[in-house]
Amino acid sequence: MELAISFIGNKPKYAQIYENIKHAILSKKLLAHEQLPSKRMLATTLHVSVHTIKEAYEQLLAEGYIYSKERSGYYIAQLEFEWLQPLQTEKSAPLLTTEQSVTYDFSNGHVDKDAFPFSIFYKLMKQHFTINSLSTSPWQGETALRQELAKYVGRSRGIHCEASQVFIYSGTQSQLQALCHYFGPQTHVGLEEPGFKRVRATLQQCGLPIYPIAVDNLGVTIPQKTIHMLYTTPAHQFPLGMVMSAERRAALLHWANLNEAFIIEDDYDGEFRYKGLPIPSLANMDQLQRVIYFGTFSKTLLPSLRISYMILPKSLIASFSSFYQEQKSVVSKVDQLVLADILGQGLFDKHLAKMRTIYRKKQQTLLAAIANHFSNEFKVIGEHAGLHIIVKLPKRLSEQDALHLAHTVGVNVYPCSTSFQSPAEHAMIIIGYGGLSLEQIEEGISLLASVWHAS
């Protein structure tokens, strides 16, 4: 038997011999029970060592493509099934690329990257990037970080909890998935209408029944349907931006106690409030009896850091921990240790104070630019907190036309309609300002006005 084997590239020769013989077997060029050349003969033919041929044959033998007979040699195995698949001739769809024509991106998910404490983070990263930090964290998260988070929410949000109640995740969606699997598919969930589209998608993917719960100018309304869990954003409703009143918060907690339901309080940007005193969280008001508290560092530090946390009522800790006892942490150990230091050394509080000043100036610039460039037919709502506002469009301008016109002048703004499960009554646009400079905000709004007023 002659084997046509050629060596191409830098791949080890034994691997190329193995692949050539395997392909010949699968393509029926070598038939069952045919004898392969001896190791010495093939080594001489291919000008390689006998050891190289031995490695190739042993790999084929281990995978069942050949078999050996004592004192006889190696033979092609009888394959029961056809394993060689036809080559795909259809071309894959080209990868979508982001157009480079956008100069001003008013995304509500962007933050001021230039203000991130790179030097501090880098210094702490070097300290913790040691051989001792190469193992994975406990699945609940690093104890040091959980302890610091318990202290942080106590002083910043008035939530009294223990480290055992704090669980570290890689984002709102991952911790929401964990809750969905824990409570099970029979759990009926209420979701603000309008509300976070990614939360709705996560609930749908987990197979939980979803019920839209309307919001009014006081926040989410009291559910009238029988639900087991309600997801809400009381500090700064997404996307409409109202701050839930104390009366509505009390009514929601009364509803939860009466119905033995749980409330997921997502405090996604609760640190940024620009008018009046901080509003007490739901978790503060009921001290984590019926409230599950969500926090994140995506707005305060960086979205790409991918660290969030969930605080559970004590009544759920034992069963939740038992349910997930075989899990592993989904967040880098080094990042957790660095963040624990940033919190513990008071660096986060200083950074947060700086970011409040920066974002307050950006919001003031945005609102002033809208007042200067837009007529009264454009209405601003949701400006009391957070990193985005909503602009209600006049009836003559549809959401789709507004987005298209904005793009023609290099401006990206975002639809509000994707947050609704039912058609929205008014056309509205989401305008974020965290990732743009003061000059970019002014210029971008000026360009928006030039095309929206001309339509």
ZATIBA-175469 format. One record per residue (C-alpha): residue number from 0; x negated, y, z negated; residue in one letter. Coordinates in steps of 0.1 Angstrom, whole numbers. Layout:
N
   k  east north    up r
 NUM     X     Y     Z A
...
***
This chain:
455
   k  east north    up r
   0     0     0     0 M
   1   -12    35     9 E
   2    -2    65   -11 L
   3    -4    99     5 A
   4   -13   122   -23 I
   5   -27   157   -19 S
   6   -38   180   -47 F
   7   -25   216   -47 I
   8   -31   244   -72 G
   9   -45   241  -107 N
  10   -21   216  -122 K
  11   -39   186  -137 P
  12   -46   159  -111 K
  13   -30   131  -132 Y
  14     2   151  -133 A
  15     2   157   -95 Q
  16    -4   119   -90 I
  17    25   111  -113 Y
  18    49   136   -96 E
  19    40   123   -61 N
  20    46    87   -70 I
  21    78    95   -89 K
  22    92   115   -59 H
  23    82    86   -35 A
  24   101    62   -58 I
  25   132    84   -60 L
  26   133    91   -23 S
  27   130    53   -16 K
  28    96    57     1 K
  29    84    32   -24 L
  30   108     2   -29 L
  31   116   -19   -60 A
  32    90   -45   -69 H
  33    64   -32   -45 E
  34    29   -34   -60 Q
  35    10    -2   -66 L
  36   -27     0   -58 P
  37   -50    -9   -87 S
  38   -63    19  -109 K
  39   -99    15   -96 R
  40   -88    13   -59 M
  41   -66    44   -61 L
  42   -93    63   -80 A
  43  -118    55   -53 T
  44   -93    66   -26 T
  45   -84    99   -42 L
  46  -119   106   -55 H
  47  -108   109   -91 V
  48  -117    90  -123 S
  49  -101    57  -133 V
  50   -89    75  -165 H
  51   -70   100  -144 T
  52   -51    72  -126 I
  53   -45    55  -159 K
  54   -29    86  -174 E
  55    -6    89  -143 A
  56     4    52  -144 Y
  57    11    53  -182 E
  58    34    83  -178 Q
  59    53    65  -150 L
  60    55    33  -172 L
  61    67    53  -202 A
  62    96    68  -181 E
  63   106    35  -166 G
  64    96    42  -130 Y
  65    72    13  -129 I
  66    65   -19  -148 Y
  67    34   -40  -154 S
  68    26   -77  -151 K
  69    -2   -90  -171 E
  70   -33   -97  -150 R
  71   -14   -87  -119 S
  72    -9   -49  -119 G
  73    18   -23  -117 Y
  74    51   -26   -97 Y
  75    79    -3   -87 I
  76   109    -7  -111 A
  77   144   -14   -99 Q
  78   164    17  -106 L
  79   201    11  -112 E
  80   212    46  -104 F
  81   203    72   -78 E
  82   186   101   -97 W
  83   173   122   -69 L
  84   196   152   -63 Q
  85   199   169   -29 P
  86   181   202   -28 L
  87   203   233   -33 Q
  88   206   251     0 T
  89   229   278   -11 E
  90   213   310   -22 K
  91   220   324   -57 S
  92   237   357   -60 A
  93   211   385   -63 P
  94   204   398   -98 L
  95   223   430  -106 L
  96   199   459  -111 T
  97   207   491  -129 T
  98   210   520  -106 E
  99   183   547  -111 Q
 100   206   576  -102 S
 101   218   581  -138 V
 102   201   610  -155 T
 103   224   616  -185 Y
 104   237   584  -202 D
 105   263   593  -229 F
 106   264   558  -243 S
 107   278   554  -278 N
 108   254   525  -283 G
 109   223   546  -279 H
 110   203   561  -308 V
 111   175   586  -310 D
 112   145   563  -304 K
 113   120   591  -308 D
 114   130   595  -344 A
 115   124   559  -353 F
 116    97   556  -380 P
 117    73   537  -358 F
 118    41   543  -378 S
 119    58   531  -410 I
 120    73   501  -394 F
 121    40   492  -377 Y
 122    20   495  -410 K
 123    45   473  -428 L
 124    46   448  -399 M
 125     8   443  -401 K
 126    11   437  -439 Q
 127    37   410  -435 H
 128    24   394  -403 F
 129     4   368  -422 T
 130     2   330  -424 I
 131    26   331  -453 N
 132    54   346  -431 S
 133    52   321  -403 L
 134    79   299  -418 S
 135   116   305  -413 T
 136   137   324  -439 S
 137   164   308  -460 P
 138   196   306  -438 W
 139   213   333  -459 Q
 140   183   356  -454 G
 141   153   367  -474 E
 142   160   371  -511 T
 143   140   404  -512 A
 144   162   419  -484 L
 145   194   407  -499 R
 146   185   422  -533 Q
 147   176   455  -517 E
 148   208   456  -497 L
 149   228   449  -528 A
 150   212   479  -544 K
 151   216   500  -513 Y
 152   254   495  -509 V
 153   258   501  -546 G
 154   242   536  -544 R
 155   254   546  -509 S
 156   289   531  -507 R
 157   298   523  -543 G
 158   300   486  -537 I
 159   289   465  -567 H
 160   277   431  -556 C
 161   250   406  -562 E
 162   223   394  -538 A
 163   242   360  -537 S
 164   271   377  -519 Q
 165   248   392  -492 V
 166   242   372  -459 F
 167   218   384  -432 I
 168   228   380  -395 Y
 169   216   393  -361 S
 170   246   415  -353 G
 171   283   420  -359 T
 172   293   393  -334 Q
 173   271   366  -349 S
 174   285   371  -385 Q
 175   320   374  -371 L
 176   315   340  -353 Q
 177   303   325  -386 A
 178   335   337  -403 L
 179   357   324  -375 C
 180   341   289  -377 H
 181   344   290  -415 Y
 182   381   299  -416 F
 183   390   278  -387 G
 184   411   281  -355 P
 185   443   281  -374 Q
 186   434   316  -388 T
 187   456   344  -374 H
 188   436   376  -370 V
 189   448   412  -367 G
 190   427   436  -346 L
 191   430   473  -343 E
 192   448   485  -312 E
 193   427   500  -297 P
 194   396   483  -311 G
 195   362   469  -304 F
 196   363   449  -272 K
 197   333   427  -283 R
 198   351   418  -315 V
 199   382   408  -294 R
 200   360   387  -271 A
 201   343   370  -300 T
 202   377   361  -316 L
 203   389   348  -282 Q
 204   358   327  -277 Q
 205   363   311  -311 C
 206   399   303  -303 G
 207   416   323  -330 L
 208   450   338  -324 P
 209   448   376  -321 I
 210   475   401  -329 Y
 211   471   438  -320 P
 212   478   461  -350 I
 213   485   497  -339 A
 214   465   526  -352 V
 215   480   561  -359 D
 216   464   593  -371 N
 217   457   577  -406 L
 218   440   546  -393 G
 219   452   511  -387 V
 220   488   505  -397 T
 221   501   479  -422 I
 222   505   446  -404 P
 223   541   435  -400 Q
 224   531   400  -387 K
 225   519   371  -408 T
 226   481   372  -404 I
 227   453   358  -425 H
 228   426   383  -417 M
 229   425   419  -405 L
 230   395   435  -388 Y
 231   393   473  -392 T
 232   368   502  -389 T
 233   381   526  -416 P
 234   352   550  -419 A
 235   353   559  -382 H
 236   379   540  -362 Q
 237   365   526  -330 F
 238   371   541  -305 P
 239   395   569  -315 L
 240   374   581  -344 G
 241   400   589  -371 M
 242   389   584  -408 V
 243   414   563  -427 M
 244   431   581  -455 S
 245   429   570  -491 A
 246   466   564  -492 E
 247   464   540  -462 R
 248   434   523  -477 R
 249   454   516  -509 A
 250   484   504  -489 A
 251   462   480  -469 L
 252   446   466  -501 L
 253   481   461  -516 H
 254   491   443  -484 W
 255   461   420  -486 A
 256   467   411  -522 N
 257   504   405  -516 L
 258   497   382  -486 N
 259   465   366  -499 E
 260   448   379  -467 A
 261   413   391  -462 F
 262   402   424  -446 I
 263   370   427  -426 I
 264   357   462  -431 E
 265   332   470  -404 D
 266   312   500  -415 D
 267   293   502  -383 Y
 268   284   539  -385 D
 269   298   549  -419 G
 270   264   565  -428 E
 271   271   594  -404 F
 272   299   617  -417 R
 273   296   654  -409 Y
 274   326   670  -426 K
 275   336   667  -462 G
 276   325   642  -488 L
 277   318   605  -480 P
 278   351   585  -479 I
 279   350   555  -504 P
 280   349   522  -486 S
 281   376   496  -489 L
 282   351   473  -505 A
 283   345   500  -531 N
 284   382   504  -538 M
 285   389   467  -544 D
 286   353   457  -554 Q
 287   352   428  -529 L
 288   382   409  -540 Q
 289   400   407  -506 R
 290   375   427  -485 V
 291   346   412  -465 I
 292   321   440  -458 Y
 293   301   443  -425 F
 294   270   466  -423 G
 295   244   470  -396 T
 296   211   488  -389 F
 297   219   492  -352 S
 298   229   529  -356 K
 299   206   539  -384 T
 300   174   523  -371 L
 301   175   506  -337 L
 302   200   483  -319 P
 303   171   460  -308 S
 304   161   453  -344 L
 305   191   429  -345 R
 306   197   430  -382 I
 307   231   431  -398 S
 308   246   419  -431 Y
 309   279   406  -445 M
 310   290   409  -481 I
 311   315   382  -492 L
 312   339   382  -522 P
 313   325   359  -549 K
 314   355   336  -544 S
 315   342   326  -510 L
 316   305   321  -517 I
 317   304   285  -528 A
 318   326   271  -500 S
 319   309   294  -473 F
 320   274   283  -485 S
 321   284   247  -485 S
 322   299   250  -450 F
 323   267   264  -436 Y
 324   241   246  -457 Q
 325   225   230  -426 E
 326   221   263  -408 Q
 327   188   282  -403 K
 328   182   319  -404 S
 329   189   338  -371 V
 330   167   368  -380 V
 331   129   371  -379 S
 332   114   367  -414 K
 333    88   394  -408 V
 334   115   419  -398 D
 335   135   410  -429 Q
 336   105   416  -451 L
 337    96   449  -435 V
 338   132   461  -438 L
 339   132   450  -475 A
 340   101   472  -481 D
 341   117   502  -462 I
 342   147   500  -484 L
 343   128   492  -516 G
 344   103   521  -512 Q
 345   130   547  -506 G
 346   119   551  -470 L
 347   153   542  -455 F
 348   171   569  -476 D
 349   146   595  -463 K
 350   150   583  -427 H
 351   188   584  -430 L
 352   188   620  -443 A
 353   166   630  -414 K
 354   189   612  -389 M
 355   220   629  -403 R
 356   204   662  -397 T
 357   194   653  -361 I
 358   228   638  -352 Y
 359   247   667  -368 R
 360   228   691  -345 K
 361   234   669  -315 K
 362   271   667  -323 Q
 363   273   705  -328 Q
 364   256   710  -294 T
 365   280   686  -277 L
 366   311   702  -292 L
 367   298   737  -283 A
 368   290   726  -248 A
 369   325   712  -243 I
 370   340   744  -257 A
 371   319   765  -234 N
 372   323   745  -202 H
 373   357   729  -204 F
 374   392   744  -205 S
 375   418   737  -232 N
 376   434   710  -211 E
 377   405   687  -223 F
 378   411   676  -259 K
 379   384   663  -283 V
 380   392   638  -310 I
 381   372   617  -335 G
 382   345   643  -342 E
 383   344   639  -380 H
 384   319   610  -381 A
 385   298   586  -361 G
 386   278   589  -329 L
 387   306   594  -303 H
 388   336   615  -296 I
 389   367   609  -274 I
 390   378   633  -247 V
 391   415   632  -237 K
 392   418   639  -200 L
 393   444   661  -184 P
 394   472   642  -166 K
 395   458   653  -132 R
 396   425   633  -139 L
 397   426   595  -142 S
 398   400   576  -162 E
 399   387   559  -130 Q
 400   383   592  -111 D
 401   366   608  -141 A
 402   340   580  -143 L
 403   334   581  -105 H
 404   330   619  -104 L
 405   306   618  -134 A
 406   285   592  -116 H
 407   282   614   -85 T
 408   263   639  -106 V
 409   241   614  -124 G
 410   261   612  -156 V
 411   274   581  -173 N
 412   304   583  -196 V
 413   325   554  -207 Y
 414   361   542  -204 P
 415   384   540  -234 C
 416   408   517  -217 S
 417   386   486  -223 T
 418   393   490  -260 S
 419   431   485  -255 F
 420   449   452  -251 Q
 421   479   470  -236 S
 422   478   500  -212 P
 423   468   532  -229 A
 424   492   561  -231 E
 425   465   587  -223 H
 426   434   586  -201 A
 427   404   590  -224 M
 428   367   589  -221 I
 429   341   579  -247 I
 430   311   602  -250 I
 431   282   592  -271 G
 432   253   615  -279 Y
 433   228   596  -301 G
 434   203   588  -273 G
 435   201   623  -256 L
 436   182   654  -264 S
 437   199   687  -271 L
 438   189   699  -237 E
 439   202   668  -220 Q
 440   235   670  -238 I
 441   240   706  -226 E
 442   230   699  -191 E
 443   251   667  -188 G
 444   282   683  -201 I
 445   277   712  -177 S
 446   275   688  -148 L
 447   306   669  -160 L
 448   326   701  -162 A
 449   315   711  -127 S
 450   331   679  -111 V
 451   360   674  -135 W
 452   373   709  -131 H
 453   368   708   -93 A
 454   389   677   -89 S
***
